[in-house]
Amino acid sequence: MRFETPPGYQAQVDFARFVTEFSDEPGALRIVWLFSLVLGHSRYIFARYVMHQDLQTLLRCHCQAFAAIGGVPIEILYDRMKTAVTGEDGNGHIVYNRSLLTLARHFGFQPRAYRLYRAKTKGKVERPFRYIREDFFLARSFRNLDDLNEQLQDWLDSFAAFRQRTSAVFRNRHAADAVMQTDYAGQTVPVIDPATGSFTPPRSSSRCWAPPT
C-alpha cells in the first residue's frame, strides 16, 4: 500500500554509503556519504555528498536542506542513526540526540524515528538512493568532493526539470509542498559549537555554520 503524507507535512532523512576514487587522488578509494532529505508529498530531493556522517555534518546538512527548499516540514522521519537517536528510556520511548532536539525546536519541526522492523516506511528516501547510485554515480568520474557535488546538483536539477515537464502530479505536489512549508527566510540560524555540538543563536545571522568536513 502506498503511504502518502499531506503537503509540507513530512520529510525523510538518511545517509547512504558510497565508495569512489577521485581523479585528484588516483589509487585511493574514498568512502563518501550521501545525505538526502526527501519531501514526503512531492518526493522533492535535496542531496549532498559529505565525508562524514557525524553530528555536526548532520546538523549542517539540515540547515543547507532547509535553505535549498525554502522551508521546514512539520516533521522529519529518521532511521535510528546514532546521531539522531541515542536509545530508549525505561518506558520504551525514543530518546533523541539533544543537539538535534535543539535544532528541531529552533526551526519548529518534530523529529520522529522509524519503527523497528518497518522497512517499508523508509521507501521514499531509499528509492532516491537507488536512482542516484544507478543513474548518476556509477556512470561518472569525479575529481574531488566539490566536483562530485557539483555534478550531483546538475543531475538533480535536470531530473527535477524533467519531472516538472512530464508529470502534472509532480508539478502540483511540488507547488503544494512549497506553499505549505514553514517560512525559512525570517528565521535566524543557530551557530554549532564544533567541540560540544551545542547551539548559540546569533543576534543577527542568516547562515548556519559547522566545522568543514
MDTraj code that builds the backbone (N, CA, C; nanometers):
import mdtraj as md
import numpy as np

residues = "MET ARG PHE GLU THR PRO PRO GLY TYR GLN ALA GLN VAL ASP PHE ALA ARG PHE VAL THR GLU PHE SER ASP GLU PRO GLY ALA LEU ARG ILE VAL TRP LEU PHE SER LEU VAL LEU GLY HIS SER ARG TYR ILE PHE ALA ARG TYR VAL MET HIS GLN ASP LEU GLN THR LEU LEU ARG CYS HIS CYS GLN ALA PHE ALA ALA ILE GLY GLY VAL PRO ILE GLU ILE LEU TYR ASP ARG MET LYS THR ALA VAL THR GLY GLU ASP GLY ASN GLY HIS ILE VAL TYR ASN ARG SER LEU LEU THR LEU ALA ARG HIS PHE GLY PHE GLN PRO ARG ALA TYR ARG LEU TYR ARG ALA LYS THR LYS GLY LYS VAL GLU ARG PRO PHE ARG TYR ILE ARG GLU ASP PHE PHE LEU ALA ARG SER PHE ARG ASN LEU ASP ASP LEU ASN GLU GLN LEU GLN ASP TRP LEU ASP SER PHE ALA ALA PHE ARG GLN ARG THR SER ALA VAL PHE ARG ASN ARG HIS ALA ALA ASP ALA VAL MET GLN THR ASP TYR ALA GLY GLN THR VAL PRO VAL ILE ASP PRO ALA THR GLY SER PHE THR PRO PRO ARG SER SER SER ARG CYS TRP ALA PRO PRO THR".split()
xyz = np.array([
    [0.0845, -0.1190, 0.0000],
    [0.0000, 0.0000, 0.0000],
    [0.0884, 0.1245, 0.0000],
    [0.0579, 0.2201, -0.0861],
    [0.1341, 0.3437, -0.0977],
    [0.0966, 0.4372, 0.0172],
    [0.1967, 0.4832, 0.0933],
    [0.1710, 0.5682, 0.2090],
    [0.1983, 0.7127, 0.1709],
    [0.0965, 0.7975, 0.1781],
    [0.1092, 0.9373, 0.1382],
    [0.0959, 1.0289, 0.2588],
    [0.1610, 1.1447, 0.2502],
    [0.1523, 1.2454, 0.3557],
    [0.1055, 1.3771, 0.2952],
    [0.0416, 1.4645, 0.3733],
    [-0.0074, 1.5915, 0.3209],
    [0.1074, 1.6836, 0.2775],
    [0.0786, 1.7843, 0.1971],
    [0.1815, 1.8791, 0.1540],
    [0.2500, 1.9463, 0.2726],
    [0.3821, 1.9559, 0.2663],
    [0.4576, 2.0261, 0.3687],
    [0.4662, 1.9568, 0.5021],
    [0.4089, 1.8372, 0.5131],
    [0.3995, 1.7749, 0.6452],
    [0.5262, 1.6994, 0.6839],
    [0.5783, 1.6161, 0.5939],
    [0.6846, 1.5248, 0.6348],
    [0.8002, 1.5245, 0.5353],
    [0.9204, 1.5088, 0.5905],
    [1.0390, 1.4770, 0.5111],
    [1.1058, 1.3559, 0.5731],
    [1.1847, 1.2844, 0.4943],
    [1.2612, 1.1713, 0.5437],
    [1.4093, 1.1985, 0.5206],
    [1.4908, 1.1655, 0.6196],
    [1.6346, 1.1907, 0.6152],
    [1.7104, 1.0609, 0.6352],
    [1.8184, 1.0439, 0.5605],
    [1.9035, 0.9265, 0.5807],
    [2.0383, 0.9514, 0.5149],
    [2.1345, 0.8647, 0.5457],
    [2.2653, 0.8623, 0.4806],
    [2.2806, 0.7307, 0.4058],
    [2.3530, 0.7344, 0.2946],
    [2.3887, 0.6127, 0.2219],
    [2.5385, 0.6139, 0.1937],
    [2.6001, 0.4970, 0.1994],
    [2.7452, 0.4826, 0.1820],
    [2.7806, 0.4592, 0.0356],
    [2.8783, 0.5349, -0.0128],
    [2.9292, 0.5186, -0.1481],
    [3.0816, 0.5080, -0.1402],
    [3.1406, 0.4400, -0.2374],
    [3.2865, 0.4294, -0.2455],
    [3.3286, 0.4765, -0.3837],
    [3.4288, 0.5654, -0.3887],
    [3.4738, 0.6192, -0.5169],
    [3.6237, 0.6430, -0.5136],
    [3.6784, 0.6662, -0.6300],
    [3.8189, 0.7053, -0.6442],
    [3.8225, 0.8392, -0.7158],
    [3.8644, 0.9442, -0.6477],
    [3.8729, 1.0762, -0.7087],
    [3.9945, 1.0826, -0.8006],
    [3.9787, 1.1465, -0.9160],
    [4.0907, 1.1555, -1.0099],
    [4.2036, 1.2424, -0.9559],
    [4.1728, 1.3304, -0.8589],
    [4.2786, 1.4096, -0.7950],
    [4.3650, 1.3249, -0.7024],
    [4.3146, 1.2054, -0.6636],
    [4.3880, 1.1157, -0.5753],
    [4.3852, 0.9748, -0.6341],
    [4.4512, 0.9527, -0.7467],
    [4.4441, 0.8222, -0.8126],
    [4.4970, 0.7104, -0.7233],
    [4.4252, 0.5987, -0.7259],
    [4.4656, 0.4827, -0.6480],
    [4.4134, 0.4797, -0.5065],
    [4.3478, 0.5858, -0.4611],
    [4.2969, 0.5929, -0.3231],
    [4.1444, 0.5845, -0.3250],
    [4.0908, 0.4761, -0.2712],
    [3.9458, 0.4627, -0.2602],
    [3.8961, 0.5434, -0.1409],
    [3.7911, 0.6189, -0.1623],
    [3.7346, 0.7034, -0.0580],
    [3.5907, 0.6631, -0.0296],
    [3.5570, 0.6565, 0.0985],
    [3.4175, 0.6388, 0.1378],
    [3.3548, 0.7769, 0.1514],
    [3.2440, 0.7987, 0.0814],
    [3.1680, 0.9225, 0.0947],
    [3.0253, 0.8845, 0.1323],
    [2.9579, 0.9767, 0.1978],
    [2.8217, 0.9519, 0.2459],
    [2.7271, 1.0481, 0.1769],
    [2.6171, 0.9957, 0.1292],
    [2.5155, 1.0793, 0.0657],
    [2.4061, 1.1106, 0.1666],
    [2.3973, 1.2387, 0.2060],
    [2.2858, 1.2854, 0.2889],
    [2.1699, 1.3180, 0.1953],
    [2.0526, 1.2733, 0.2313],
    [1.9357, 1.3011, 0.1494],
    [1.8177, 1.3381, 0.2367],
    [1.7480, 1.4439, 0.1977],
    [1.6208, 1.4821, 0.2588],
    [1.5174, 1.4823, 0.1475],
    [1.4133, 1.4010, 0.1639],
    [1.3098, 1.3862, 0.0624],
    [1.1768, 1.4324, 0.1197],
    [1.1114, 1.5263, 0.0519],
    [0.9789, 1.5703, 0.0943],
    [0.8775, 1.4609, 0.0633],
    [0.7977, 1.4257, 0.1642],
    [0.7103, 1.3106, 0.1521],
    [0.6004, 1.3255, 0.0488],
    [0.5494, 1.4458, 0.0282],
    [0.4360, 1.4646, -0.0628],
    [0.4813, 1.4700, -0.2079],
    [0.5765, 1.5572, -0.2373],
    [0.6186, 1.5775, -0.3757],
    [0.7328, 1.4868, -0.4184],
    [0.8040, 1.4262, -0.3217],
    [0.9254, 1.3473, -0.3449],
    [1.0417, 1.4358, -0.3913],
    [1.0324, 1.5648, -0.3654],
    [1.1441, 1.6531, -0.3977],
    [1.2670, 1.6109, -0.3174],
    [1.3846, 1.6089, -0.3827],
    [1.5060, 1.5570, -0.3206],
    [1.6080, 1.6681, -0.3005],
    [1.6567, 1.6810, -0.1773],
    [1.7807, 1.7543, -0.1521],
    [1.8858, 1.6504, -0.1167],
    [2.0013, 1.6557, -0.1829],
    [2.1055, 1.5569, -0.1571],
    [2.2426, 1.6228, -0.1667],
    [2.3346, 1.5732, -0.0845],
    [2.4713, 1.6257, -0.0842],
    [2.5646, 1.5177, -0.0312],
    [2.6778, 1.5013, -0.1011],
    [2.7810, 1.4093, -0.0539],
    [2.8689, 1.4768, 0.0502],
    [2.9022, 1.4022, 0.1544],
    [2.9875, 1.4516, 0.2631],
    [3.0882, 1.3416, 0.2975],
    [3.1931, 1.3800, 0.3694],
    [3.2971, 1.2841, 0.4054],
    [3.2667, 1.2102, 0.5351],
    [3.1752, 1.2635, 0.6155],
    [3.1447, 1.2040, 0.7453],
    [2.9936, 1.2041, 0.7654],
    [2.9468, 1.1211, 0.8562],
    [2.8059, 1.1240, 0.8956],
    [2.7950, 1.1511, 1.0455],
    [2.8809, 1.2398, 1.0952],
    [2.8807, 1.2732, 1.2368],
    [2.7738, 1.3781, 1.2673],
    [2.7630, 1.4174, 1.3943],
    [2.6566, 1.5076, 1.4369],
    [2.6644, 1.6426, 1.3686],
    [2.7836, 1.7029, 1.3653],
    [2.7974, 1.8350, 1.3052],
    [2.7582, 1.8323, 1.1571],
    [2.7969, 1.7255, 1.0870],
    [2.7612, 1.7138, 0.9459],
    [2.6104, 1.7008, 0.9301],
    [2.5475, 1.6191, 1.0148],
    [2.4028, 1.6015, 1.0087],
    [2.3300, 1.7335, 1.0286],
    [2.3719, 1.8108, 1.1285],
    [2.3055, 1.9381, 1.1574],
    [2.3275, 2.0382, 1.0447],
    [2.4502, 2.0438, 0.9938],
    [2.4790, 2.1370, 0.8851],
    [2.3976, 2.1020, 0.7607],
    [2.3845, 1.9732, 0.7308],
    [2.3067, 1.9316, 0.6144],
    [2.1597, 1.9701, 0.6282],
    [2.1062, 1.9635, 0.7501],
    [1.9684, 2.0100, 0.7716],
    [1.9556, 2.1571, 0.7332],
    [2.0493, 2.2404, 0.7815],
    [2.0436, 2.3837, 0.7509],
    [2.0500, 2.4074, 0.6009],
    [2.1385, 2.3354, 0.5319],
    [2.1512, 2.3508, 0.3873],
    [2.0240, 2.3058, 0.3165],
    [1.9634, 2.1974, 0.3645],
    [1.8405, 2.1488, 0.3023],
    [1.7266, 2.2480, 0.3199],
    [1.7111, 2.3035, 0.4403],
    [1.6040, 2.3998, 0.4637],
    [1.6215, 2.5237, 0.3764],
    [1.7462, 2.5687, 0.3618],
    [1.7720, 2.6846, 0.2761],
    [1.7393, 2.6516, 0.1308],
    [1.7725, 2.5304, 0.0880],
    [1.7503, 2.4926, -0.0512],
    [1.6022, 2.4805, -0.0848],
    [1.5222, 2.4223, 0.0068],
    [1.3801, 2.4038, -0.0222],
    [1.2976, 2.5266, 0.0172],
    [1.3599, 2.6195, 0.0904],
    [1.2899, 2.7418, 0.1263],
    [1.1888, 2.7250, 0.2370],
    [1.2015, 2.6211, 0.3157],
    [1.1056, 2.5991, 0.4232],
    [1.1430, 2.4810, 0.5087],
    [1.0551, 2.4514, 0.6046],
    [1.0798, 2.3445, 0.7015],
    [0.9535, 2.2597, 0.7127],
    [0.9630, 2.1281, 0.6921],
    [0.8442, 2.0439, 0.7083],
    [0.8017, 2.0354, 0.8547],
    [0.6813, 1.9899, 0.8776],
    [0.6290, 1.9797, 1.0137],
    [0.7005, 1.8703, 1.0920],
    [0.7295, 1.7574, 1.0281],
    [0.8038, 1.6520, 1.0951],
    [0.9084, 1.5933, 1.0005],
    [1.0166, 1.5420, 1.0612],
    [1.1212, 1.4761, 0.9845],
    [1.1405, 1.3366, 1.0407],
    [1.1385, 1.2398, 0.9508],
    [1.1467, 1.0995, 0.9877],
    [1.2905, 1.0508, 0.9702],
    [1.3425, 0.9815, 1.0719],
    [1.4816, 0.9365, 1.0730],
    [1.4899, 0.7863, 1.0889],
    [1.5942, 0.7293, 1.0262],
    [1.6382, 0.5965, 1.0633],
    [1.6954, 0.6078, 1.2049],
    [1.7200, 0.4973, 1.2694],
    [1.7726, 0.5043, 1.4059],
    [1.9244, 0.5221, 1.4059],
    [1.9694, 0.6231, 1.3295],
    [2.1123, 0.6563, 1.3267],
    [2.1525, 0.7136, 1.4618],
    [2.2758, 0.6864, 1.5034],
    [2.3197, 0.7250, 1.6368],
    [2.3228, 0.8759, 1.6562],
    [2.3421, 0.9510, 1.5482],
    [2.3440, 1.0968, 1.5599],
    [2.2047, 1.1545, 1.5787],
    [2.1006, 1.0761, 1.5529],
    [1.9634, 1.1231, 1.5721],
    [1.8981, 1.0605, 1.6947],
    [1.9193, 0.9299, 1.7145],
    [1.8542, 0.8564, 1.8234],
    [1.9608, 0.7980, 1.9143],
    [1.9519, 0.8297, 2.0424],
    [2.0523, 0.7796, 2.1371],
    [2.0070, 0.6537, 2.2103],
    [1.8785, 0.6173, 2.1986],
    [1.8304, 0.4963, 2.2634],
    [1.6842, 0.5082, 2.3027],
    [1.6454, 0.4326, 2.4042],
    [1.5096, 0.4366, 2.4575],
    [1.5160, 0.4490, 2.6083],
    [1.4135, 0.5129, 2.6659],
    [1.4095, 0.5238, 2.8115],
    [1.3462, 0.3976, 2.8713],
    [1.3261, 0.3973, 3.0020],
    [1.2729, 0.2797, 3.0694],
    [1.1330, 0.2420, 3.0270],
    [1.0614, 0.3357, 2.9662],
    [0.9252, 0.3081, 2.9211],
    [0.9184, 0.2743, 2.7726],
    [1.0357, 0.2618, 2.7109],
    [1.0384, 0.2280, 2.5694],
    [1.0202, 0.3460, 2.4764],
    [1.0241, 0.4688, 2.5311],
    [1.0111, 0.5882, 2.4481],
    [1.1464, 0.6236, 2.3874],
    [1.1453, 0.6682, 2.2642],
    [1.2691, 0.7010, 2.1932],
    [1.3336, 0.8247, 2.2548],
    [1.4647, 0.8207, 2.2742],
    [1.5420, 0.9342, 2.3238],
    [1.6233, 0.9895, 2.2068],
    [1.5999, 1.1151, 2.1745],
    [1.6678, 1.1789, 2.0621],
    [1.7922, 1.2540, 2.1091],
    [1.8870, 1.2699, 2.0188],
    [2.0061, 1.3479, 2.0482],
    [1.9668, 1.4902, 2.0869],
    [2.0256, 1.5426, 2.1941],
    [1.9850, 1.6739, 2.2450],
    [2.0122, 1.7851, 2.1454],
    [2.1230, 1.7749, 2.0712],
    [2.1531, 1.8791, 1.9729],
    [2.0524, 1.8776, 1.8589],
    [2.0075, 1.7591, 1.8193],
    [1.9036, 1.7506, 1.7168],
    [1.7733, 1.8115, 1.7677],
    [1.7399, 1.7871, 1.8946],
    [1.6188, 1.8459, 1.9514],
    [1.6283, 1.9977, 1.9573],
    [1.7482, 2.0501, 1.9858],
    [1.7670, 2.1947, 1.9871],
    [1.7442, 2.2527, 1.8484],
    [1.7998, 2.1872, 1.7474],
    [1.7778, 2.2309, 1.6094],
    [1.6296, 2.2239, 1.5744],
    [1.5637, 2.1165, 1.6159],
    [1.4218, 2.0991, 1.5853],
    [1.3374, 2.2087, 1.6505],
    [1.3680, 2.2420, 1.7758],
    [1.2933, 2.3492, 1.8435],
    [1.3145, 2.4825, 1.7722],
    [1.4382, 2.5074, 1.7298],
    [1.4684, 2.6348, 1.6642],
    [1.3890, 2.6506, 1.5344],
    [1.3852, 2.5436, 1.4545],
    [1.3188, 2.5527, 1.3242],
    [1.1722, 2.5132, 1.3304],
    [1.1299, 2.4518, 1.4394],
    [0.9885, 2.4210, 1.4553],
    [0.9429, 2.2931, 1.3876],
    [1.0306, 2.1928, 1.3798],
    [0.9863, 2.0635, 1.3270],
    [0.9927, 1.9581, 1.4373],
    [0.9221, 1.8483, 1.4155],
    [0.9175, 1.7394, 1.5119],
    [0.9973, 1.6208, 1.4587],
    [1.1055, 1.5799, 1.5268],
    [1.1764, 1.4586, 1.4832],
    [1.0962, 1.3340, 1.5178],
    [1.1036, 1.2350, 1.4299],
    [1.0353, 1.1087, 1.4566],
    [1.1192, 0.9958, 1.3982],
    [1.1394, 0.8900, 1.4733],
    [1.2211, 0.7771, 1.4285],
    [1.1319, 0.6691, 1.3677],
    [1.1890, 0.5974, 1.2703],
    [1.1180, 0.4838, 1.2144],
    [1.0894, 0.3805, 1.3226],
    [0.9784, 0.3138, 1.3102],
    [0.9524, 0.2000, 1.3975],
    [1.0465, 0.0855, 1.3594],
    [1.0916, 0.0125, 1.4568],
    [1.1756, -0.1029, 1.4278],
    [1.1001, -0.2022, 1.3403],
    [1.1744, -0.2597, 1.2442],
    [1.1205, -0.3615, 1.1553],
    [1.0094, -0.3080, 1.0647],
    [1.0113, -0.1745, 1.0421],
    [0.9151, -0.1167, 0.9487],
    [0.9915, -0.0594, 0.8305],
    [1.0600, -0.1466, 0.7555],
    [1.1462, -0.1004, 0.6466],
    [1.0674, -0.0299, 0.5367],
    [0.9402, -0.0669, 0.5174],
    [0.8626, -0.0047, 0.4099],
    [0.8464, 0.1451, 0.4324],
    [0.8499, 0.1884, 0.5575],
    [0.8345, 0.3304, 0.5882],
    [0.9458, 0.4129, 0.5255],
    [1.0629, 0.3506, 0.5024],
    [1.1793, 0.4223, 0.4542],
    [1.1825, 0.4361, 0.3026],
    [1.0819, 0.3879, 0.2315],
    [1.0887, 0.3803, 0.0864],
    [1.1125, 0.5130, 0.0170],
    [1.0543, 0.6205, 0.0688],
    [1.0630, 0.7490, -0.0005],
    [1.2053, 0.8024, -0.0054],
    [1.2859, 0.7687, 0.0957],
    [1.4233, 0.8163, 0.0958],
    [1.5185, 0.7117, 0.0378],
    [1.4863, 0.5842, 0.0463],
    [1.5777, 0.4820, -0.0052],
    [1.5670, 0.4647, -0.1559],
    [1.4503, 0.4878, -0.2149],
    [1.4393, 0.4788, -0.3604],
    [1.5267, 0.5827, -0.4296],
    [1.5288, 0.7100, -0.3843],
    [1.6209, 0.8062, -0.4462],
    [1.7669, 0.7654, -0.4362],
    [1.8064, 0.6986, -0.3265],
    [1.9440, 0.6493, -0.3177],
    [1.9730, 0.5551, -0.4345],
    [1.8780, 0.4681, -0.4648],
    [1.8982, 0.3738, -0.5745],
    [1.9076, 0.4468, -0.7078],
    [1.8181, 0.5453, -0.7292],
    [1.8236, 0.6225, -0.8537],
    [1.9584, 0.6921, -0.8679],
    [2.0033, 0.7562, -0.7611],
    [2.1281, 0.8310, -0.7673],
    [2.2456, 0.7373, -0.7917],
    [2.2455, 0.6235, -0.7249],
    [2.3559, 0.5285, -0.7436],
    [2.3583, 0.4745, -0.8865],
    [2.2438, 0.4327, -0.9386],
    [2.2410, 0.3643, -1.0674],
    [2.2418, 0.4597, -1.1857],
    [2.1707, 0.5717, -1.1749],
    [2.1560, 0.6610, -1.2898],
    [2.2573, 0.7752, -1.2913],
    [2.3176, 0.8041, -1.1774],
    [2.4143, 0.9141, -1.1713],
    [2.5540, 0.8644, -1.1365],
    [2.5695, 0.8037, -1.0223],
    [2.7006, 0.7795, -0.9633],
    [2.7853, 0.6803, -1.0427],
    [2.7276, 0.5684, -1.0836],
    [2.8061, 0.4614, -1.1440],
    [2.8558, 0.4956, -1.2839],
    [2.7989, 0.5943, -1.3476],
    [2.8349, 0.6250, -1.4866],
    [2.9367, 0.7381, -1.4991],
    [2.9912, 0.7868, -1.3873],
    [3.0731, 0.9076, -1.3938],
    [3.2032, 0.8930, -1.3168],
    [3.2925, 0.9878, -1.3427],
    [3.4146, 1.0023, -1.2632],
    [3.4154, 1.1430, -1.2047],
    [3.4911, 1.1598, -1.0953],
    [3.4879, 1.2856, -1.0211],
    [3.6307, 1.3234, -0.9795],
    [3.6579, 1.4526, -0.9887],
    [3.7914, 1.4999, -0.9498],
    [3.8081, 1.4989, -0.7985],
    [3.7051, 1.5454, -0.7273],
    [3.7110, 1.5591, -0.5824],
    [3.5686, 1.5719, -0.5303],
    [3.5540, 1.5964, -0.4002],
    [3.4202, 1.6040, -0.3400],
    [3.3401, 1.7204, -0.3969],
    [3.4049, 1.8351, -0.4169],
    [3.3328, 1.9505, -0.4726],
    [3.2792, 1.9185, -0.6118],
    [3.3613, 1.8557, -0.6940],
    [3.3176, 1.8197, -0.8288],
    [3.2035, 1.7187, -0.8226],
    [3.2131, 1.6233, -0.7313],
    [3.1057, 1.5250, -0.7131],
    [2.9742, 1.5942, -0.6814],
    [2.9758, 1.6901, -0.5901],
    [2.8521, 1.7591, -0.5525],
    [2.8015, 1.8513, -0.6631],
    [2.8929, 1.9120, -0.7378],
    [2.8501, 1.9964, -0.8498],
    [2.7794, 1.9121, -0.9561],
    [2.8384, 1.7970, -0.9886],
    [2.7745, 1.7092, -1.0869],
    [2.6414, 1.6549, -1.0346],
    [2.6373, 1.6223, -0.9056],
    [2.5121, 1.5740, -0.8471],
    [2.4035, 1.6797, -0.8573],
    [2.4374, 1.8048, -0.8237],
    [2.3359, 1.9103, -0.8289],
    [2.2854, 1.9323, -0.9709],
    [2.3769, 1.9283, -1.0688],
    [2.3343, 1.9409, -1.2080],
    [2.2392, 1.8280, -1.2453],
    [2.2711, 1.7061, -1.2017],
    [2.1856, 1.5909, -1.2323],
    [2.0501, 1.6051, -1.1643],
    [2.0497, 1.6465, -1.0375],
    [1.9227, 1.6640, -0.9665],
    [1.8372, 1.7716, -1.0326],
    [1.9017, 1.8825, -1.0745],
    [1.8268, 1.9895, -1.1414],
    [1.7654, 1.9387, -1.2709],
    [1.8418, 1.8603, -1.3473],
    [1.7907, 1.8061, -1.4732],
    [1.6780, 1.7073, -1.4475],
    [1.6944, 1.6238, -1.3431],
    [1.5931, 1.5255, -1.3070],
    [1.4639, 1.5953, -1.2654],
    [1.4771, 1.7003, -1.1826],
    [1.3589, 1.7747, -1.1374],
    [1.2920, 1.8463, -1.2542],
    [1.3726, 1.9026, -1.3457],
    [1.3162, 1.9728, -1.4607],
    [1.2403, 1.8753, -1.5512],
    [1.2956, 1.7538, -1.5674],
    [1.2269, 1.6518, -1.6478],
    [1.0930, 1.6155, -1.5849],
    [1.0929, 1.5940, -1.4536],
    [0.9671, 1.5602, -1.3861],
    [0.8687, 1.6764, -1.3927],
    [0.9200, 1.8003, -1.3852],
    [0.8334, 1.9173, -1.3926],
    [0.7643, 1.9236, -1.5289],
    [0.8390, 1.8870, -1.6357],
    [0.7838, 1.8922, -1.7709],
    [0.6866, 1.7784, -1.7982],
    [0.7161, 1.6608, -1.7445],
    [0.6436, 1.5409, -1.7873],
    [0.5381, 1.4931, -1.6893],
    [0.5375, 1.5453, -1.5664],
    [0.4457, 1.4929, -1.4657],
    [0.3641, 1.6053, -1.4035],
    [0.2347, 1.6076, -1.4362],
    [0.1456, 1.7059, -1.3741],
    [0.1324, 1.6792, -1.2248],
    [0.1378, 1.5513, -1.1863],
    [0.1286, 1.5162, -1.0444],
    [0.2452, 1.5774, -0.9683],
    [0.3685, 1.5640, -1.0238],
    [0.4858, 1.6218, -0.9574],
    [0.4732, 1.7732, -0.9486],
    [0.4299, 1.8390, -1.0568],
    [0.4164, 1.9852, -1.0553],
    [0.3202, 2.0287, -0.9456],
    [0.2055, 1.9637, -0.9398],
    [0.1047, 2.0023, -0.8415],
    [0.1522, 1.9750, -0.6990],
    [0.2163, 1.8590, -0.6782],
    [0.2613, 1.8233, -0.5436],
    [0.3779, 1.9111, -0.4994],
    [0.4696, 1.9422, -0.5899],
    [0.5827, 2.0283, -0.5542],
    [0.5320, 2.1665, -0.5161],
    [0.4360, 2.2197, -0.5936],
    [0.3784, 2.3503, -0.5612],
    [0.3082, 2.3472, -0.4267],
    [0.2357, 2.2385, -0.3990],
    [0.1648, 2.2271, -0.2712],
    [0.2625, 2.2183, -0.1556],
    [0.3705, 2.1410, -0.1715],
    [0.4729, 2.1326, -0.0682],
    [0.5310, 2.2708, -0.0402],
    [0.5591, 2.3462, -0.1450],
    [0.6212, 2.4774, -0.1286],
    [0.5290, 2.5730, -0.0534],
    [0.3988, 2.5681, -0.0837],
    [0.3038, 2.6576, -0.0178],
    [0.2908, 2.6246, 0.1299],
    [0.2946, 2.4947, 0.1640],
    [0.2670, 2.4523, 0.2999],
    [0.3882, 2.4567, 0.3925],
    [0.5095, 2.4776, 0.3374],
    [0.6275, 2.4771, 0.4222],
    [0.6312, 2.6004, 0.5121],
    [0.6931, 2.5846, 0.6297],
    [0.7127, 2.6955, 0.7204],
    [0.8080, 2.7960, 0.6589],
    [0.7860, 2.9238, 0.6799],
    [0.8736, 3.0273, 0.6251],
    [1.0130, 3.0142, 0.6839],
    [1.1123, 3.0090, 0.5981],
    [1.2514, 2.9950, 0.6424],
    [1.3213, 3.1300, 0.6520],
    [1.2900, 3.2209, 0.5582],
    [1.3718, 3.3414, 0.5409],
    [1.3756, 3.4298, 0.6649],
    [1.2700, 3.4309, 0.7446],
    [1.2657, 3.5191, 0.8584],
    [1.3283, 3.4637, 0.9846],
    [1.3841, 3.3436, 0.9794],
    [1.4373, 3.2802, 1.0986],
    [1.5894, 3.2933, 1.1045],
    [1.6413, 3.3248, 1.2220],
    [1.7854, 3.3214, 1.2401],
    [1.8297, 3.1778, 1.2568],
    [1.9533, 3.1505, 1.2218],
    [2.0047, 3.0139, 1.2225],
    [2.1112, 3.0021, 1.3300],
    [2.1050, 2.8979, 1.4141],
    [2.1990, 2.8877, 1.5247],
    [2.3396, 2.8520, 1.4781],
    [2.4370, 2.8906, 1.5578],
    [2.5753, 2.8519, 1.5350],
    [2.6025, 2.7218, 1.6094],
    [2.6697, 2.6288, 1.5436],
    [2.7007, 2.4991, 1.6034],
    [2.8421, 2.5025, 1.6595],
    [2.8554, 2.4744, 1.7886],
    [2.9864, 2.4672, 1.8523],
    [3.0528, 2.3359, 1.8105],
    [3.1696, 2.3410, 1.7423],
    [3.2302, 2.2173, 1.6923],
    [3.2781, 2.1243, 1.8033],
    [3.3023, 2.1775, 1.9214],
    [3.3532, 2.0943, 2.0306],
    [3.2420, 2.0192, 2.1031],
    [3.1281, 2.0861, 2.1204],
    [3.0210, 2.0261, 2.2014],
    [2.8966, 1.9905, 2.1223],
    [2.8816, 2.0490, 2.0032],
    [2.7593, 2.0276, 1.9263],
    [2.6443, 2.1124, 1.9763],
    [2.6709, 2.2033, 2.0713],
    [2.5642, 2.2877, 2.1256],
    [2.5416, 2.4086, 2.0348],
    [2.4311, 2.4790, 2.0593],
    [2.3904, 2.5886, 1.9729],
    [2.3996, 2.7227, 2.0441],
    [2.4386, 2.8245, 1.9704],
    [2.4327, 2.9618, 2.0165],
    [2.3559, 3.0422, 1.9136],
    [2.2291, 3.0765, 1.9380],
    [2.1544, 3.1544, 1.8394],
    [2.2169, 3.2918, 1.8210],
    [2.2596, 3.3289, 1.7007],
    [2.3224, 3.4588, 1.6792],
    [2.2209, 3.5712, 1.6849],
    [2.2684, 3.6931, 1.7170],
    [2.1773, 3.8077, 1.7244],
    [2.1280, 3.8473, 1.5858],
    [2.2158, 3.8388, 1.4882],
    [2.1740, 3.8716, 1.3516],
    [2.2563, 3.7872, 1.2564],
    [2.1951, 3.6831, 1.2063],
    [2.2674, 3.5935, 1.1162],
    [2.1676, 3.5178, 1.0321],
    [2.2023, 3.4907, 0.9084],
    [2.1187, 3.4077, 0.8231],
    [2.1970, 3.2892, 0.7709],
    [2.3061, 3.2544, 0.8438],
    [2.3894, 3.1445, 0.7981],
    [2.4012, 3.0383, 0.9062],
    [2.4149, 2.9169, 0.8605],
    [2.4337, 2.8051, 0.9516],
    [2.5773, 2.7577, 0.9391],
    [2.6506, 2.7551, 1.0483],
    [2.7933, 2.7224, 1.0448],
    [2.8195, 2.5929, 1.1187],
    [2.9099, 2.5153, 1.0639],
    [2.9615, 2.3964, 1.1313],
    [3.1003, 2.3723, 1.0771],
    [3.1852, 2.2963, 1.1473],
    [3.3200, 2.2746, 1.1002],
    [3.3212, 2.2023, 0.9675],
    [3.4155, 2.2325, 0.8784],
    [3.4195, 2.1684, 0.7479],
    [3.4456, 2.0203, 0.7581],
    [3.3919, 1.9444, 0.6600],
    [3.4159, 1.8005, 0.6575],
    [3.5538, 1.7730, 0.6029],
])
top = md.Topology()
chain = top.add_chain()
for i, resn in enumerate(residues, 1):
    res = top.add_residue(resn, chain, resSeq=i)
    for name in ("N", "CA", "C"):
        top.add_atom(name, md.element.get_by_symbol(name[0]), res)
traj = md.Trajectory(xyz[None], top)
